[in-house]
Amino acid sequence: MRQIGSLPHEDAARTFGDYLLALGIANSVEQAPDAWAVWVENDDHLDRARAELEEFSRSPDQAKYRHAALEASAIRVREDRKQQRLRDHYVDVRTSSARGAHSVRLLTLILVLISLAVGAASWFGSAPAAVRGQRSTPVDILQYLRISSIEAPPGADPWQELSQIAHGQVWRLVTPIFIHFGIAHLLFNMLWLLDLGAMIERQRGVWFLALLVLAAAIPSNLAQYHYAGPGFGGMSGVVYALFGYVWMKSRFAPQDGLHLQQTTVFIMLAWLFICMTGMVGDIANTAHVVGLLIGMGVGGGRYWWRRLSRRF
């Protein structure tokens, strides 16, 4: 905050302060030993504020200064209401864990348990194709969970493989999120799901989380299938959607109680980039990117729309 000058009388100083506030220049007026000092909060506004002060000092009786008082009063009322909403929704993230704010919630727990059960039943996608003396094998469960168990002949339309969904097996649009290849793959996704999913479910409710999971799972699964075929699986697309949603909310609506540390943002984005380089093997990168974009859109779409509307 910088002082831009002073005025000899309190009434004049407060009138000028109201005028600056009506112009969008945050300021304060304080009593000094021999005058009333005018302070401006943002350094970017210093030059304009000084120019306005010079004009005001030359002709303080202009009508625009008197009319600014009402607008400044309305601005202060709106700001007071905004600060009250922030206080009402404030969550102390330093102590929220101690109060159980991030405790596991019902839907989050169900998603984790299903993923664990599928992982165990399918030997994490590495079971042998057949086990002698058994009518069904552990890997058979994946044939019912993949987006498609049909292999189209070479040169055929790949979308023909989705005929099972067209004939009523609509669960295949979602169930690939429960398939994991290896314990590390499963644990990585479940740890993020427990953290991000429980946070969202606690703040927004079980139905919102359910809709967000579906809104992320279906498009990310379809996009990954289009790019690489049906042999994929994992909760990563959903996890990145949850991350994108919380990331945008923590930036644009912190009063909603959803927060991420910058370290977490860096880790998630760095891992996304590393996966895309191919350094860690065959990863469902398309699902990751689509999920992230969906989560960011849900979390920040309203803010971006308001900002775009103001421009036009």
C-alpha positions as CSV (number, residue, x, y, z in Angstrom):
1,M,0.0,0.0,0.0
2,R,1.4,3.4,-1.0
3,Q,0.5,6.9,0.0
4,I,-0.3,9.1,-3.0
5,G,-0.8,12.4,-1.2
6,S,-3.0,14.1,1.3
7,L,-6.0,16.5,1.6
8,P,-6.5,19.1,4.3
9,H,-10.0,18.2,5.4
10,E,-11.6,14.8,6.3
11,D,-14.8,15.4,4.2
12,A,-12.7,16.1,1.1
13,A,-10.5,13.1,1.7
14,R,-13.4,10.7,2.1
15,T,-15.2,12.1,-0.9
16,F,-12.1,11.5,-3.0
17,G,-11.7,8.0,-1.5
18,D,-15.2,7.1,-2.5
19,Y,-14.5,8.4,-6.0
20,L,-11.4,6.2,-6.3
21,L,-13.3,3.2,-5.0
22,A,-16.1,3.8,-7.6
23,L,-13.3,3.7,-10.3
24,G,-12.2,0.3,-9.0
25,I,-9.2,1.6,-7.1
26,A,-9.0,0.2,-3.5
27,N,-7.9,2.8,-1.0
28,S,-8.0,4.0,2.5
29,V,-8.0,7.4,4.2
30,E,-6.2,8.0,7.4
31,Q,-5.6,11.0,9.6
32,A,-2.1,12.4,9.5
33,P,-0.7,15.1,11.9
34,D,-1.7,18.1,9.6
35,A,-3.9,16.5,7.0
36,W,-5.7,13.4,5.8
37,A,-3.5,10.9,3.9
38,V,-4.8,8.9,1.0
39,W,-3.4,5.4,0.5
40,V,-3.8,3.1,-2.6
41,E,-3.6,-0.7,-2.2
42,N,-2.4,-1.8,-5.7
43,D,0.8,-0.4,-7.1
44,D,-0.6,-0.7,-10.6
45,H,-3.1,2.0,-9.8
46,L,-0.6,4.6,-8.4
47,D,-0.2,6.7,-11.5
48,R,-3.9,7.0,-12.2
49,A,-4.7,7.7,-8.6
50,R,-2.1,10.5,-8.4
51,A,-3.5,12.1,-11.6
52,E,-7.0,11.9,-10.2
53,L,-5.8,13.5,-6.9
54,E,-4.3,16.4,-8.8
55,E,-7.6,17.0,-10.7
56,F,-9.6,16.7,-7.5
57,S,-7.4,19.2,-5.7
58,R,-8.0,21.7,-8.5
59,S,-11.8,21.3,-8.7
60,P,-13.2,19.3,-5.8
61,D,-16.8,20.5,-6.4
62,Q,-17.4,18.6,-9.6
63,A,-20.6,16.6,-9.7
64,K,-18.9,13.3,-10.4
65,Y,-17.3,13.3,-7.0
66,R,-20.5,13.8,-5.2
67,H,-22.3,11.1,-7.2
68,A,-19.5,8.5,-6.4
69,A,-20.5,8.3,-2.8
70,L,-23.6,6.1,-3.4
71,E,-21.7,3.7,-5.7
72,A,-18.9,3.4,-3.2
73,S,-21.4,2.5,-0.5
74,A,-22.9,-0.2,-2.6
75,I,-19.4,-1.6,-3.4
76,R,-18.6,-1.8,0.3
77,V,-21.9,-3.6,1.1
78,R,-21.1,-6.2,-1.6
79,E,-17.6,-6.7,-0.3
80,D,-18.9,-7.1,3.3
81,R,-21.3,-9.8,2.1
82,K,-18.5,-11.6,0.2
83,Q,-16.3,-11.6,3.2
84,Q,-19.1,-13.0,5.4
85,R,-19.6,-15.8,2.9
86,L,-15.9,-16.6,3.0
87,R,-16.0,-16.7,6.8
88,D,-19.1,-19.0,6.8
89,H,-17.5,-21.5,4.4
90,Y,-13.9,-21.3,5.7
91,V,-12.2,-24.6,6.4
92,D,-8.9,-24.6,8.3
93,V,-6.9,-27.1,6.2
94,R,-4.2,-27.2,8.8
95,T,-6.6,-28.9,11.3
96,S,-9.2,-30.5,9.0
97,S,-7.4,-33.9,9.0
98,A,-7.4,-34.0,12.8
99,R,-11.2,-33.5,12.8
100,G,-11.7,-36.3,10.3
101,A,-12.5,-34.0,7.4
102,H,-10.8,-36.3,5.0
103,S,-12.2,-39.5,6.4
104,V,-13.3,-42.1,3.9
105,R,-16.9,-41.7,2.6
106,L,-19.4,-44.3,1.5
107,L,-19.2,-44.0,-2.3
108,T,-15.4,-43.5,-2.2
109,L,-15.1,-46.7,-0.1
110,I,-17.4,-48.6,-2.5
111,L,-15.3,-47.6,-5.5
112,V,-12.1,-48.7,-3.7
113,L,-13.6,-52.0,-2.6
114,I,-14.8,-52.9,-6.1
115,S,-11.4,-52.1,-7.5
116,L,-9.7,-54.3,-4.9
117,A,-12.1,-57.1,-5.6
118,V,-11.7,-57.0,-9.4
119,G,-7.9,-56.8,-8.9
120,A,-7.9,-59.9,-6.7
121,A,-10.3,-61.8,-8.9
122,S,-8.4,-61.1,-12.1
123,W,-4.9,-61.6,-10.6
124,F,-4.4,-57.9,-11.6
125,G,-4.9,-58.7,-15.2
126,S,-2.0,-61.3,-15.3
127,A,-3.8,-64.6,-14.7
128,P,-3.2,-67.4,-17.2
129,A,-5.7,-67.7,-20.0
130,A,-6.8,-71.1,-18.8
131,V,-6.6,-73.2,-15.6
132,R,-6.9,-76.9,-16.1
133,G,-9.9,-78.5,-14.5
134,Q,-11.8,-75.2,-14.0
135,R,-14.8,-74.2,-16.1
136,S,-13.9,-70.5,-15.8
137,T,-10.6,-68.8,-15.1
138,P,-9.7,-65.8,-13.1
139,V,-9.1,-63.7,-16.2
140,D,-12.6,-64.4,-17.5
141,I,-14.0,-61.6,-15.3
142,L,-12.2,-59.1,-17.5
143,Q,-14.2,-60.2,-20.5
144,Y,-17.3,-58.8,-18.8
145,L,-15.7,-55.6,-17.6
146,R,-13.7,-54.4,-20.6
147,I,-15.4,-51.8,-22.8
148,S,-15.5,-54.7,-25.4
149,S,-14.6,-58.4,-25.4
150,I,-14.9,-58.5,-29.2
151,E,-12.0,-58.3,-31.6
152,A,-12.9,-56.8,-34.9
153,P,-11.2,-58.4,-38.0
154,P,-8.4,-56.3,-39.6
155,G,-9.8,-53.5,-41.7
156,A,-13.2,-53.5,-40.0
157,D,-14.8,-50.5,-38.4
158,P,-13.4,-50.5,-34.8
159,W,-16.7,-49.1,-33.4
160,Q,-18.3,-52.4,-34.4
161,E,-16.6,-53.9,-31.4
162,L,-19.0,-51.9,-29.2
163,S,-22.0,-53.9,-30.4
164,Q,-22.2,-55.4,-26.9
165,I,-23.0,-52.0,-25.5
166,A,-25.5,-51.3,-28.2
167,H,-27.2,-54.5,-27.2
168,G,-27.6,-53.6,-23.6
169,Q,-24.3,-54.2,-21.8
170,V,-24.1,-50.5,-21.0
171,W,-22.0,-51.2,-17.8
172,R,-19.0,-51.6,-20.1
173,L,-18.9,-47.9,-20.6
174,V,-17.9,-47.5,-16.9
175,T,-16.4,-50.8,-15.7
176,P,-12.9,-50.5,-17.3
177,I,-12.1,-48.1,-14.4
178,F,-12.1,-51.1,-12.0
179,I,-9.5,-53.0,-14.0
180,H,-5.9,-52.6,-12.9
181,F,-2.7,-54.2,-14.1
182,G,-0.4,-54.8,-11.1
183,I,-0.5,-53.9,-7.5
184,A,1.4,-50.7,-8.0
185,H,-1.1,-49.5,-10.6
186,L,-4.0,-50.3,-8.2
187,L,-2.4,-48.7,-5.1
188,F,-1.5,-45.5,-6.9
189,N,-5.0,-45.0,-8.1
190,M,-6.7,-46.0,-4.9
191,L,-4.6,-43.6,-2.7
192,W,-5.5,-40.7,-4.9
193,L,-9.1,-41.8,-5.0
194,L,-9.3,-42.0,-1.2
195,D,-7.9,-38.5,-0.9
196,L,-9.6,-36.6,-3.7
197,G,-12.9,-38.7,-3.7
198,A,-13.4,-38.4,0.0
199,M,-12.7,-34.6,-0.2
200,I,-15.3,-34.1,-2.9
201,E,-17.9,-36.4,-1.3
202,R,-17.5,-34.6,2.0
203,Q,-18.0,-31.2,0.5
204,R,-20.4,-31.8,-2.3
205,G,-22.2,-35.0,-1.4
206,V,-22.4,-38.6,-2.7
207,W,-24.6,-37.8,-5.7
208,F,-22.3,-35.1,-7.0
209,L,-19.3,-37.4,-6.7
210,A,-21.3,-40.2,-8.5
211,L,-22.2,-37.9,-11.3
212,L,-18.6,-36.6,-11.6
213,V,-17.2,-40.2,-11.7
214,L,-19.7,-41.1,-14.5
215,A,-19.1,-37.9,-16.4
216,A,-15.3,-38.7,-16.3
217,A,-15.4,-42.4,-16.8
218,I,-17.6,-42.7,-19.9
219,P,-15.9,-40.1,-22.1
220,S,-12.4,-41.1,-21.0
221,N,-13.0,-44.8,-21.6
222,L,-14.5,-44.1,-25.1
223,A,-11.6,-41.8,-26.0
224,Q,-9.0,-44.3,-24.8
225,Y,-10.8,-47.1,-26.7
226,H,-10.8,-45.0,-29.9
227,Y,-7.1,-44.3,-29.5
228,A,-5.8,-47.7,-28.4
229,G,-8.5,-50.3,-28.5
230,P,-10.2,-52.3,-25.7
231,G,-7.2,-53.6,-23.8
232,F,-7.0,-50.8,-21.2
233,G,-8.1,-50.3,-17.7
234,G,-7.7,-48.2,-14.6
235,M,-9.2,-45.5,-12.4
236,S,-6.6,-42.9,-13.6
237,G,-9.0,-41.0,-15.9
238,V,-11.4,-40.6,-13.0
239,V,-8.6,-39.7,-10.6
240,Y,-7.4,-36.9,-13.0
241,A,-11.0,-35.6,-13.3
242,L,-11.2,-35.4,-9.5
243,F,-7.9,-33.7,-9.4
244,G,-8.9,-31.2,-12.1
245,Y,-12.1,-30.4,-10.3
246,V,-10.5,-29.8,-6.9
247,W,-7.6,-27.9,-8.5
248,M,-10.0,-25.4,-10.2
249,K,-12.2,-25.1,-7.1
250,S,-9.1,-24.3,-5.0
251,R,-8.2,-21.5,-7.4
252,F,-11.5,-19.9,-8.2
253,A,-13.8,-20.8,-5.2
254,P,-11.7,-21.5,-2.1
255,Q,-14.7,-20.8,0.0
256,D,-16.1,-24.2,-1.1
257,G,-13.5,-25.9,1.2
258,L,-11.7,-27.8,-1.6
259,H,-7.9,-27.2,-1.4
260,L,-4.8,-28.6,-3.0
261,Q,-1.2,-27.8,-2.1
262,Q,1.0,-26.6,-5.0
263,T,3.2,-29.7,-4.4
264,T,0.2,-32.0,-5.2
265,V,-0.5,-30.0,-8.4
266,F,3.1,-30.3,-9.5
267,I,3.2,-34.1,-8.8
268,M,0.0,-34.8,-10.7
269,L,1.0,-32.7,-13.7
270,A,4.6,-34.0,-13.7
271,W,3.3,-37.6,-13.6
272,L,0.9,-36.8,-16.5
273,F,3.9,-35.5,-18.6
274,I,6.1,-38.5,-17.7
275,C,3.4,-40.9,-18.7
276,M,3.0,-39.2,-22.0
277,T,6.7,-39.6,-22.8
278,G,6.4,-43.4,-22.8
279,M,9.1,-43.7,-20.1
280,V,6.9,-45.8,-17.8
281,G,5.4,-48.1,-20.4
282,D,2.0,-48.5,-22.0
283,I,-0.2,-46.0,-20.1
284,A,-3.8,-44.9,-20.9
285,N,-2.7,-41.3,-21.5
286,T,-5.8,-40.4,-23.5
287,A,-8.0,-41.3,-20.6
288,H,-5.8,-39.2,-18.3
289,V,-6.0,-36.1,-20.5
290,V,-9.8,-36.4,-21.2
291,G,-10.5,-36.9,-17.4
292,L,-8.4,-33.9,-16.5
293,L,-10.1,-31.7,-19.0
294,I,-13.6,-32.8,-17.8
295,G,-12.7,-32.2,-14.2
296,M,-11.2,-28.7,-14.9
297,G,-14.3,-27.9,-17.0
298,V,-16.7,-28.8,-14.2
299,G,-14.6,-27.1,-11.6
300,G,-13.7,-23.9,-13.4
301,G,-16.3,-23.7,-16.2
302,R,-18.5,-21.2,-14.4
303,Y,-15.6,-18.9,-13.7
304,W,-14.4,-19.0,-17.2
305,W,-17.9,-18.4,-18.6
306,R,-18.3,-15.3,-16.5
307,R,-14.9,-14.0,-17.5
308,L,-15.7,-14.6,-21.2
309,S,-19.1,-12.9,-20.8
310,R,-17.6,-9.8,-19.4
311,R,-15.3,-9.5,-22.4
312,F,-18.2,-9.5,-24.8
